[in-house]
Amino acid sequence: MFIVNAKDFALTYRFLFICSFISFIYSCSTTSAGNNNSPADYPSWLSGDSAEYPNSLYLTAVGAADTLESAQQRALGNLAKIFEVRIVDQSSTTETIQESRSSNNSSFSRDIYANNTVSTSTDELIEGASISSRWQNPVDFTYYALAVLDRALASNNFRHQMDEIDKKIEESIELSHSAPPLRNFLLRKDAYNLFQERNALNSNYIVIAGSAYPSAYQDYPFIQNIRDAQSNVSISIIDDGNDSISNLDDIITKHLGSVGFIVENNADYRLNMASELDEPYDSQNWYWQEARISVELVKIATQETLGQDILHVRASSTDIRVLSSRLNQEIDKSLEEFLIDFMFNKTNE
């Protein structure tokens, strides 16, 4: 029988415990060291420095996410942000010209209004971009993707688009010279809107190429041309005889005049106008009333309809006694924008 005294047993137990502890610590340290990537293990493009895609030749952007697909989408999205896409650039030009003109014993202050909304999509701006590299961090399993856009390719795309726009501007200007008054005005406005679109592309071209792509129309008097054409468009207003909306003729005359059109009886164009007014109704202790105003622009010489549209207006009040005035206020507030959109965008000659 093998007998171990208590002292020997204690020493043996202590030795085995120490050996086990040291072995455990060593295994943990080696495992941790194996998963702790040094900077040399990361792809160089994560820091924005890539010998394969130098900044002088390429635009690059990195995206990171929990999935590869999301990382790739974010990389392309971050590349697009360089151009500030998805942001609508509203470029408006308003010139006020003090001019009194007698029309039905009314005096108007002519406001030249030219508005253009330029929206550039991501797909258009980063055409030719691609995902060139992918990597997953072995520690936290995050996916990374590199989006790349060749500067030369993108520059060529932008120049081609701007050249095409310049051709359209030239065509609009040439056609306007022999066009009737309203068509002349619309063509000159189109030329200005095209130029605004070209400016938006040129801004993105500067990001790529470092300098602007010159235009033959850089100093062209677009606003002056719009003003001259607009002053030759005279309009008379004819209503349907329905007096349900008080002073509607005066409100429309005021807004057409403030936009810059001549309002007079002996005109080249006629604006036919009709209105409908619903009865007030009660909904959850609020009184509501709705109205519709339809307009039709006609060329008097040929009786040709050049455009039609309907304005829907609604007003509410807890006091039915002021509901009618509230509705008239809404009509007055909405009509100018409605008429601008109608005359500028929804008529054609």
Backbone torsions as a table, in degrees:
resi	resn	phi	psi	omega
1	MET	NA	130.6	-177.6
2	PHE	-91.2	121.3	-176.0
3	ILE	-113.4	129.3	176.2
4	VAL	-117.1	125.6	-179.9
5	ASN	-75.5	168.1	-174.6
6	ALA	-64.4	-34.9	-177.7
7	LYS	-68.5	-45.1	179.2
8	ASP	-64.0	-38.2	179.5
9	PHE	-62.7	-41.6	179.9
10	ALA	-64.9	-41.4	180.0
11	LEU	-66.6	-41.6	179.4
12	THR	-63.9	-43.7	178.9
13	TYR	-60.3	-43.0	-178.8
14	ARG	-65.2	-39.8	-179.4
15	PHE	-64.6	-45.3	179.5
16	LEU	-63.6	-38.2	178.9
17	PHE	-62.8	-44.5	-178.8
18	ILE	-64.3	-42.9	179.4
19	CYS	-62.3	-43.2	179.1
20	SER	-62.9	-41.5	-179.2
21	PHE	-63.9	-43.3	-180.0
22	ILE	-64.7	-40.6	179.0
23	SER	-63.2	-40.0	178.7
24	PHE	-63.4	-46.2	179.9
25	ILE	-61.7	-41.6	-178.4
26	TYR	-65.1	-42.9	-179.4
27	SER	-64.8	-38.8	178.9
28	CYS	-64.9	-42.4	-176.8
29	SER	-67.6	-39.0	-179.9
30	THR	-71.3	-36.0	177.3
31	THR	-64.8	-44.8	179.8
32	SER	-63.5	-41.9	-179.5
33	ALA	-64.9	-33.1	-179.7
34	GLY	-68.8	-27.3	-178.0
35	ASN	-99.3	-7.2	-177.6
36	ASN	-91.6	96.7	-174.8
37	ASN	-69.3	135.7	172.4
38	SER	-81.1	163.0	179.1
39	PRO	-53.8	-28.2	-179.3
40	ALA	-68.0	-20.5	-179.1
41	ASP	-80.4	-16.6	-178.5
42	TYR	-86.1	143.9	175.9
43	PRO	-65.8	144.8	-175.2
44	SER	-64.2	-27.8	-176.4
45	TRP	-70.8	-13.1	176.2
46	LEU	-63.5	-29.6	179.7
47	SER	-92.1	2.3	179.8
48	GLY	85.6	4.5	-178.9
49	ASP	-114.5	104.2	-177.5
50	SER	-129.4	121.0	178.0
51	ALA	-66.5	-30.1	-178.2
52	GLU	-73.1	-31.1	-178.9
53	TYR	-127.2	74.8	-177.9
54	PRO	-65.5	148.5	-176.5
55	ASN	-62.0	-26.6	-179.8
56	SER	-68.7	-21.6	-177.1
57	LEU	-114.4	-20.3	-174.3
58	TYR	-137.1	151.5	164.0
59	LEU	-101.3	133.1	-177.9
60	THR	-131.2	156.3	175.9
61	ALA	-153.5	147.3	-177.4
62	VAL	-112.0	141.4	173.9
63	GLY	-124.6	143.4	179.6
64	ALA	-130.4	141.2	-179.7
65	ALA	-165.6	175.1	179.8
66	ASP	-76.2	-20.5	178.2
67	THR	-124.0	155.2	-178.6
68	LEU	-65.0	-42.7	-179.3
69	GLU	-60.1	-44.1	179.4
70	SER	-65.5	-38.8	178.6
71	ALA	-62.6	-40.9	179.0
72	GLN	-66.6	-41.1	178.4
73	GLN	-64.3	-40.4	179.4
74	ARG	-67.9	-34.5	177.9
75	ALA	-63.2	-46.2	177.5
76	LEU	-64.8	-38.5	177.1
77	GLY	-63.9	-41.0	178.5
78	ASN	-67.7	-33.0	175.5
79	LEU	-66.1	-40.8	179.4
80	ALA	-64.9	-32.1	-178.5
81	LYS	-64.9	-21.4	176.6
82	ILE	-59.3	-32.2	179.9
83	PHE	-93.5	2.3	-177.3
84	GLU	56.5	43.5	176.7
85	VAL	-77.8	172.9	-173.2
86	ARG	68.3	1.0	175.5
87	ILE	-105.2	123.8	179.8
88	VAL	-83.3	122.9	-179.5
89	ASP	-96.9	106.8	179.4
90	GLN	-93.4	112.9	-176.7
91	SER	-111.4	111.0	-176.0
92	SER	-118.0	141.4	175.7
93	THR	-126.6	125.1	178.6
94	THR	-129.0	126.3	177.1
95	GLU	-121.0	132.5	178.7
96	THR	-105.1	127.7	-179.5
97	ILE	-121.7	116.7	-179.2
98	GLN	-76.8	111.1	-179.4
99	GLU	-150.9	124.9	178.0
100	SER	-93.9	132.4	179.7
101	ARG	-135.9	128.7	-179.3
102	SER	-79.5	122.0	177.8
103	SER	-149.6	109.2	-176.3
104	ASN	55.8	39.6	-179.9
105	ASN	60.4	24.7	177.5
106	SER	-115.0	153.2	179.1
107	SER	-119.2	133.2	-177.1
108	PHE	-121.4	148.2	169.3
109	SER	-102.7	115.0	-173.3
110	ARG	-77.5	126.2	175.1
111	ASP	-112.7	122.8	176.2
112	ILE	-87.5	119.3	-175.9
113	TYR	-117.7	121.4	174.9
114	ALA	-132.0	120.7	-176.7
115	ASN	-130.4	140.5	178.0
116	ASN	-142.2	133.6	176.2
117	THR	-110.7	120.8	-178.4
118	VAL	-109.5	121.9	177.3
119	SER	-127.7	123.7	-178.7
120	THR	-113.0	128.5	-177.1
121	SER	-84.3	156.2	177.7
122	THR	-58.5	-43.5	-177.0
123	ASP	-59.7	-39.7	-179.5
124	GLU	-68.2	-40.2	-173.5
125	LEU	-76.0	-34.5	-176.2
126	ILE	-110.1	31.2	174.4
127	GLU	-60.3	127.9	-177.6
128	GLY	98.4	-9.2	177.8
129	ALA	-73.7	151.2	-179.2
130	SER	-148.6	161.0	173.4
131	ILE	-89.5	113.1	-174.3
132	SER	-97.4	-26.2	-176.8
133	SER	-144.4	150.5	177.9
134	ARG	-138.8	148.5	-180.0
135	TRP	-156.8	144.3	176.4
136	GLN	-120.2	128.9	177.3
137	ASN	-70.3	121.5	-177.0
138	PRO	-72.8	-11.0	-179.0
139	VAL	-85.9	-55.9	-178.1
140	ASP	-107.5	1.5	174.5
141	PHE	64.8	19.9	175.6
142	THR	-72.3	137.9	176.9
143	TYR	-91.7	142.7	176.0
144	TYR	-128.0	144.6	178.9
145	ALA	-137.5	146.8	-180.0
146	LEU	-113.9	119.9	174.9
147	ALA	-98.0	138.1	-173.7
148	VAL	-130.7	137.4	175.9
149	LEU	-131.1	122.0	179.3
150	ASP	-71.2	121.2	-177.1
151	ARG	-61.7	-41.7	-178.6
152	ALA	-63.8	-43.7	179.2
153	LEU	-63.3	-46.1	-179.7
154	ALA	-64.5	-39.9	178.6
155	SER	-60.6	-43.8	178.4
156	ASN	-62.3	-40.2	178.8
157	ASN	-62.3	-45.3	-179.6
158	PHE	-65.5	-42.6	179.8
159	ARG	-63.1	-40.1	178.4
160	HIS	-62.1	-45.2	179.4
161	GLN	-62.7	-41.4	-179.9
162	MET	-69.4	-35.6	175.9
163	ASP	-62.9	-40.7	178.5
164	GLU	-65.1	-39.2	178.4
165	ILE	-66.1	-40.7	177.9
166	ASP	-59.0	-37.9	177.7
167	LYS	-64.7	-40.7	179.5
168	LYS	-68.2	-37.9	176.7
169	ILE	-60.9	-47.1	179.4
170	GLU	-59.1	-42.4	-179.8
171	GLU	-63.8	-43.7	-179.9
172	SER	-63.3	-42.6	-179.9
173	ILE	-64.6	-43.2	-179.9
174	GLU	-63.9	-43.3	-179.9
175	LEU	-66.2	-32.8	-177.5
176	SER	-64.2	-26.6	-175.2
177	HIS	-63.9	-31.0	-177.7
178	SER	-113.8	11.1	-175.8
179	ALA	-86.4	152.0	172.9
180	PRO	-64.9	166.5	-167.5
181	PRO	-51.2	-52.8	-176.6
182	LEU	-68.0	-42.7	178.2
183	ARG	-62.9	-38.5	176.4
184	ASN	-58.5	-46.6	179.3
185	PHE	-62.2	-46.0	-177.4
186	LEU	-66.1	-38.4	178.7
187	LEU	-65.3	-40.2	178.9
188	ARG	-68.4	-35.8	175.2
189	LYS	-66.4	-41.3	177.7
190	ASP	-60.4	-40.9	179.2
191	ALA	-60.9	-40.6	178.8
192	TYR	-67.8	-41.5	178.6
193	ASN	-63.1	-39.2	176.5
194	LEU	-62.9	-39.3	179.0
195	PHE	-65.2	-37.7	176.2
196	GLN	-64.1	-39.4	177.0
197	GLU	-63.8	-40.6	178.0
198	ARG	-63.6	-39.2	178.4
199	ASN	-61.3	-37.1	178.7
200	ALA	-65.3	-42.7	177.1
201	LEU	-64.4	-37.9	-179.2
202	ASN	-64.9	-35.0	177.2
203	SER	-61.6	-40.6	177.6
204	ASN	-72.4	-32.2	177.1
205	TYR	-63.6	-37.7	179.2
206	ILE	-61.6	-37.1	178.0
207	VAL	-60.5	-39.0	-177.7
208	ILE	-78.2	-51.2	-169.1
209	ALA	-96.8	-18.1	179.4
210	GLY	89.6	-6.9	178.3
211	SER	-150.7	162.1	-176.6
212	ALA	-78.4	156.4	174.8
213	TYR	-98.9	111.4	-170.8
214	PRO	-64.5	152.0	179.4
215	SER	-124.4	144.2	176.8
216	ALA	-69.6	-14.1	-176.2
217	TYR	-107.4	17.5	-176.8
218	GLN	-58.1	-38.1	-177.8
219	ASP	-109.8	19.1	-178.4
220	TYR	-72.3	138.6	-176.0
221	PRO	-81.6	68.9	-177.5
222	PHE	-60.3	-48.5	-176.4
223	ILE	-63.9	-41.7	178.4
224	GLN	-62.1	-40.2	178.6
225	ASN	-65.4	-40.6	176.6
226	ILE	-62.2	-42.9	179.6
227	ARG	-60.5	-47.4	-178.2
228	ASP	-63.4	-42.4	-178.9
229	ALA	-68.5	-38.9	-177.2
230	GLN	-66.8	-34.7	-178.0
231	SER	-70.6	-11.5	178.4
232	ASN	-96.6	0.8	179.2
233	VAL	-97.0	107.4	179.4
234	SER	-105.0	138.8	-173.2
235	ILE	-133.4	135.2	169.6
236	SER	-105.7	154.2	-176.4
237	ILE	-116.6	126.1	178.2
238	ILE	-124.2	124.5	178.7
239	ASP	-104.8	173.3	-176.5
240	ASP	-86.8	6.7	179.4
241	GLY	81.5	1.1	179.5
242	ASN	-83.6	118.9	-177.5
243	ASP	-97.0	23.6	-176.3
244	SER	-65.2	-30.6	176.9
245	ILE	-110.3	112.7	-173.0
246	SER	-67.7	138.6	174.5
247	ASN	59.9	27.2	-178.0
248	LEU	-64.8	-38.3	177.2
249	ASP	-57.3	-46.1	-178.1
250	ASP	-65.4	-38.0	-179.0
251	ILE	-65.3	-45.5	-179.9
252	ILE	-67.1	-41.3	177.2
253	THR	-59.3	-42.6	179.8
254	LYS	-62.1	-45.2	-175.4
255	HIS	-73.0	-37.9	175.2
256	LEU	-62.6	-40.9	178.7
257	GLY	-66.5	-40.1	-178.8
258	SER	-68.5	-29.3	176.6
259	VAL	-71.7	-27.8	175.3
260	GLY	127.4	0.6	179.8
261	PHE	-87.1	152.4	177.0
262	ILE	-84.6	125.5	178.9
263	VAL	-109.1	113.9	-177.9
264	GLU	-156.2	164.1	-176.9
265	ASN	-71.5	-43.7	-178.6
266	ASN	-88.5	81.0	-170.3
267	ALA	-119.7	165.9	177.1
268	ASP	-85.2	-21.3	-176.2
269	TYR	-133.0	151.8	-180.0
270	ARG	-124.0	132.8	175.7
271	LEU	-102.8	104.2	176.0
272	ASN	-80.4	135.0	-173.2
273	MET	-133.4	137.6	176.1
274	ALA	-138.9	147.8	-178.2
275	SER	-134.2	148.9	175.5
276	GLU	-132.2	136.7	-179.0
277	LEU	-126.2	121.1	179.0
278	ASP	-81.6	159.4	174.9
279	GLU	-72.3	145.9	177.4
280	PRO	-62.2	150.7	175.8
281	TYR	-138.5	155.9	-175.4
282	ASP	-103.2	130.8	177.2
283	SER	-142.7	110.4	177.5
284	GLN	53.4	51.2	176.4
285	ASN	67.6	16.2	172.5
286	TRP	-118.8	139.8	175.5
287	TYR	-97.2	133.4	-178.0
288	TRP	-124.0	149.8	174.8
289	GLN	-147.9	140.0	-177.6
290	GLU	-123.0	149.8	178.0
291	ALA	-139.6	153.0	176.2
292	ARG	-130.1	133.6	178.4
293	ILE	-122.9	116.0	178.9
294	SER	-102.9	141.1	179.4
295	VAL	-128.7	148.5	178.0
296	GLU	-141.5	125.5	178.9
297	LEU	-99.0	127.6	-176.1
298	VAL	-124.7	136.2	171.5
299	LYS	-82.4	116.8	-169.8
300	ILE	-64.5	-38.1	-175.4
301	ALA	-63.2	-34.6	-176.7
302	THR	-114.9	-6.3	-175.1
303	GLN	58.3	28.3	178.7
304	GLU	-85.1	132.5	175.5
305	THR	-79.9	124.1	-175.8
306	LEU	-101.4	-13.7	179.4
307	GLY	176.9	152.5	178.2
308	GLN	-141.8	149.7	176.5
309	ASP	-163.6	164.5	179.7
310	ILE	-132.1	132.9	174.9
311	LEU	-100.8	126.0	175.5
312	HIS	-105.0	128.1	-178.1
313	VAL	-130.8	140.3	178.1
314	ARG	-138.6	142.7	178.4
315	ALA	-136.6	158.5	-179.3
316	SER	-142.3	158.6	177.2
317	SER	-164.7	151.4	173.8
318	THR	-80.9	-11.9	179.9
319	ASP	-116.5	112.3	-176.4
320	ILE	-64.7	-20.6	-178.3
321	ARG	-69.3	-24.2	-179.0
322	VAL	-106.0	4.5	-175.9
323	LEU	-62.9	-41.8	-178.4
324	SER	-62.5	-43.2	179.5
325	SER	-67.9	-35.3	176.5
326	ARG	-61.8	-42.4	-179.5
327	LEU	-65.0	-41.4	178.0
328	ASN	-63.1	-36.4	177.1
329	GLN	-64.1	-42.3	178.6
330	GLU	-64.9	-39.0	178.0
331	ILE	-63.6	-46.8	179.7
332	ASP	-60.8	-40.3	-177.7
333	LYS	-71.1	-32.6	-173.9
334	SER	-89.0	-24.0	-169.2
335	LEU	-66.7	-39.6	-176.1
336	GLU	-61.8	-49.5	179.1
337	GLU	-62.1	-39.6	178.9
338	PHE	-62.3	-45.7	-179.0
339	LEU	-68.4	-35.2	176.2
340	ILE	-62.0	-47.9	179.8
341	ASP	-63.9	-38.8	-179.3
342	PHE	-66.6	-51.1	-176.2
343	MET	-69.7	-36.6	-175.1
344	PHE	-84.2	-32.2	-168.6
345	ASN	-121.8	-17.6	-172.0
346	LYS	-121.1	15.3	173.5
347	THR	-122.9	153.9	-179.9
348	ASN	-153.0	144.2	179.9
349	GLU	-132.8	NA	NA
